């Protein structure tokens, strides 16, 4: 009844967007750290499986044990993930997306305006006649008996 309703200002909207962006960045970094821990555990597991348990000891690629190639491939994938989180994402992040969206919306509006002008030029609407035209009969008013 007597509660005061807060007005959402532009600053609140901007703070909310910054907060959501920060949450998204934290989530990406958290996933990267999780990937790194899984990478380390997986690499150790591959080494143990090959050297200690002897699984696939006879299988080599270019005179190198298979687990080395598997770890190198996984390292490459991890480095791509690292670059994506720390280099590419800040470069092509929210601001870039918003700029691209604004640019595409402006381009679309320009195309729509050009099409609208072409339609109006090629297919004009018929002009409406006003009720002040002496050639038109006056409308009948049923509520006023005469």
Kinemage of the C-alpha trace (Angstrom):
@kinemage 1
@onewidth
@group {chain A} dominant
@subgroup {mainchain}
@vectorlist {calphas} color= white
{ca unk a 1} P 0.000 0.000 0.000
{ca unk a 2} L 2.682 2.495 1.018
{ca unk a 3} L 5.558 0.757 -0.667
{ca unk a 4} L 7.831 2.825 -2.775
{ca unk a 5} L 8.462 1.453 -6.187
{ca unk a 6} L 11.967 1.958 -7.497
{ca unk a 7} L 12.213 3.342 -10.962
{ca unk a 8} L 14.585 1.449 -13.195
{ca unk a 9} L 16.975 4.024 -14.539
{ca unk a 10} L 19.421 3.788 -17.393
{ca unk a 11} L 22.245 3.320 -14.901
{ca unk a 12} L 20.491 0.287 -13.423
{ca unk a 13} L 20.096 -1.166 -16.914
{ca unk a 14} L 23.775 -0.560 -17.703
{ca unk a 15} L 24.829 -2.066 -14.374
{ca unk a 16} L 22.676 -5.123 -15.046
{ca unk a 17} L 24.282 -5.576 -18.477
{ca unk a 18} L 27.773 -5.204 -16.985
{ca unk a 19} L 26.870 -7.688 -14.243
{ca unk a 20} L 25.572 -10.237 -16.771
{ca unk a 21} L 28.700 -9.794 -18.888
{ca unk a 22} L 30.896 -10.305 -15.820
{ca unk a 23} L 28.966 -13.461 -14.918
{ca unk a 24} L 29.431 -14.762 -18.449
{ca unk a 25} L 33.192 -14.083 -18.332
{ca unk a 26} L 33.485 -15.805 -14.949
{ca unk a 27} L 31.611 -18.823 -16.285
{ca unk a 28} L 33.949 -19.057 -19.297
{ca unk a 29} L 37.046 -18.806 -17.100
{ca unk a 30} L 35.621 -21.392 -14.709
{ca unk a 31} L 35.033 -23.783 -17.621
{ca unk a 32} L 38.590 -23.176 -18.825
{ca unk a 33} L 40.032 -24.011 -15.399
{ca unk a 34} L 37.825 -27.119 -15.280
{ca unk a 35} L 39.115 -28.092 -18.739
{ca unk a 36} L 42.713 -27.638 -17.525
{ca unk a 37} L 42.169 -29.893 -14.496
{ca unk a 38} L 40.520 -32.566 -16.660
{ca unk a 39} L 43.403 -32.201 -19.138
{ca unk a 40} L 45.994 -32.799 -16.416
{ca unk a 41} L 44.120 -35.774 -14.977
{ca unk a 42} L 43.578 -37.227 -18.455
{ca unk a 43} L 47.222 -36.804 -19.425
{ca unk a 44} L 48.367 -38.554 -16.244
{ca unk a 45} L 45.817 -41.317 -16.859
{ca unk a 46} L 47.040 -41.810 -20.439
{ca unk a 47} L 50.638 -42.038 -19.256
{ca unk a 48} L 49.723 -44.510 -16.506
{ca unk a 49} L 47.643 -46.645 -18.870
{ca unk a 50} L 50.466 -46.857 -21.390
{ca unk a 51} L 53.607 -47.068 -19.245
{ca unk a 52} L 52.423 -48.742 -16.044
{ca unk a 53} L 49.627 -51.001 -17.315
{ca unk a 54} L 51.298 -51.616 -20.661
{ca unk a 55} L 48.151 -50.942 -22.730
{ca unk a 56} L 49.123 -50.121 -26.317
{ca unk a 57} L 52.888 -50.333 -25.699
{ca unk a 58} L 53.404 -51.786 -29.149
{ca unk a 59} L 51.399 -49.061 -30.907
{ca unk a 60} L 53.560 -46.103 -31.964
{ca unk a 61} L 53.110 -43.276 -34.429
{ca unk a 62} L 56.329 -42.049 -36.079
{ca unk a 63} L 58.338 -43.964 -33.434
{ca unk a 64} L 56.523 -42.102 -30.645
{ca unk a 65} L 54.112 -43.643 -28.156
{ca unk a 66} L 50.440 -43.087 -28.933
{ca unk a 67} L 49.713 -41.329 -25.646
{ca unk a 68} L 52.180 -38.564 -26.521
{ca unk a 69} L 50.205 -37.791 -29.667
{ca unk a 70} L 46.935 -37.916 -27.745
{ca unk a 71} L 48.298 -35.494 -25.140
{ca unk a 72} L 49.686 -33.185 -27.862
{ca unk a 73} L 46.309 -33.129 -29.611
{ca unk a 74} L 44.537 -32.411 -26.336
{ca unk a 75} L 47.084 -29.654 -25.587
{ca unk a 76} L 46.280 -28.067 -28.936
{ca unk a 77} L 42.543 -28.158 -28.158
{ca unk a 78} L 43.196 -26.669 -24.711
{ca unk a 79} L 45.301 -23.865 -26.196
{ca unk a 80} L 42.475 -23.016 -28.609
{ca unk a 81} L 40.092 -22.867 -25.634
{ca unk a 82} L 42.589 -20.651 -23.764
{ca unk a 83} L 42.917 -18.266 -26.719
{ca unk a 84} L 39.152 -18.120 -27.082
{ca unk a 85} L 38.620 -17.148 -23.447
{ca unk a 86} L 41.465 -14.673 -22.964
{ca unk a 87} L 42.177 -13.261 -26.433
{ca unk a 88} L 39.324 -13.667 -28.898
{ca unk a 89} L 36.353 -13.271 -26.554
{ca unk a 90} L 37.390 -9.832 -25.228
{ca unk a 91} L 38.176 -8.742 -28.791
{ca unk a 92} L 34.938 -10.077 -30.266
{ca unk a 93} L 32.737 -9.758 -27.205
{ca unk a 94} L 29.455 -8.109 -26.250
{ca unk a 95} L 30.430 -4.671 -27.541
{ca unk a 96} L 31.360 -6.083 -30.934
{ca unk a 97} L 28.105 -8.065 -31.075
{ca unk a 98} L 26.071 -4.945 -30.249
{ca unk a 99} L 27.884 -2.911 -32.915
{ca unk a 100} L 27.263 -5.611 -35.519
{ca unk a 101} L 23.614 -5.853 -34.506
{ca unk a 102} L 23.139 -2.078 -34.744
{ca unk a 103} L 24.865 -2.024 -38.136
{ca unk a 104} L 22.679 -4.826 -39.503
{ca unk a 105} L 19.480 -3.272 -38.108
{ca unk a 106} L 20.363 0.084 -39.704
{ca unk a 107} L 21.071 -1.655 -43.011
{ca unk a 108} L 17.733 -3.490 -42.822
{ca unk a 109} L 15.854 -0.270 -41.984
{ca unk a 110} L 17.488 1.403 -44.976
{ca unk a 111} L 16.362 -1.443 -47.254
{ca unk a 112} L 12.826 -1.299 -45.849
{ca unk a 113} L 12.663 2.475 -46.388
{ca unk a 114} L 13.852 2.088 -49.988
{ca unk a 115} L 11.240 -0.611 -50.630
{ca unk a 116} L 8.543 1.547 -49.028
{ca unk a 117} L 9.451 4.479 -51.285
{ca unk a 118} L 9.384 2.212 -54.332
{ca unk a 119} L 5.962 0.846 -53.374
{ca unk a 120} L 4.586 4.342 -52.769
{ca unk a 121} L 5.991 5.499 -56.103
{ca unk a 122} L 4.760 2.539 -58.175
{ca unk a 123} L 1.483 1.882 -56.351
{ca unk a 124} L 0.160 5.082 -54.767
{ca unk a 125} L -2.864 4.872 -52.495
{ca unk a 126} L -6.069 6.481 -53.807
{ca unk a 127} L -6.825 9.821 -52.259
{ca unk a 128} L -9.635 9.931 -49.703
{ca unk a 129} L -12.465 12.353 -50.332
{ca unk a 130} L -13.453 14.574 -47.468
{ca unk a 131} L -17.000 14.974 -46.174
{ca unk a 132} L -16.896 18.664 -47.130
{ca unk a 133} L -17.104 17.694 -50.773
{ca unk a 134} L -20.362 19.201 -52.152
{ca unk a 135} L -20.883 16.267 -54.506
{ca unk a 136} L -21.133 13.732 -51.659
{ca unk a 137} L -24.491 13.322 -49.907
{ca unk a 138} L -24.600 14.141 -46.214
{ca unk a 139} L -24.668 11.132 -43.926
{ca unk a 140} L -28.038 10.311 -42.429
{ca unk a 141} L -28.363 10.634 -38.699
{ca unk a 142} L -30.836 8.022 -37.385
{ca unk a 143} L -30.845 9.346 -33.817
{ca unk a 144} L -32.455 12.662 -34.803
{ca unk a 145} L -36.049 12.067 -36.049
{ca unk a 146} L -37.137 14.613 -38.663
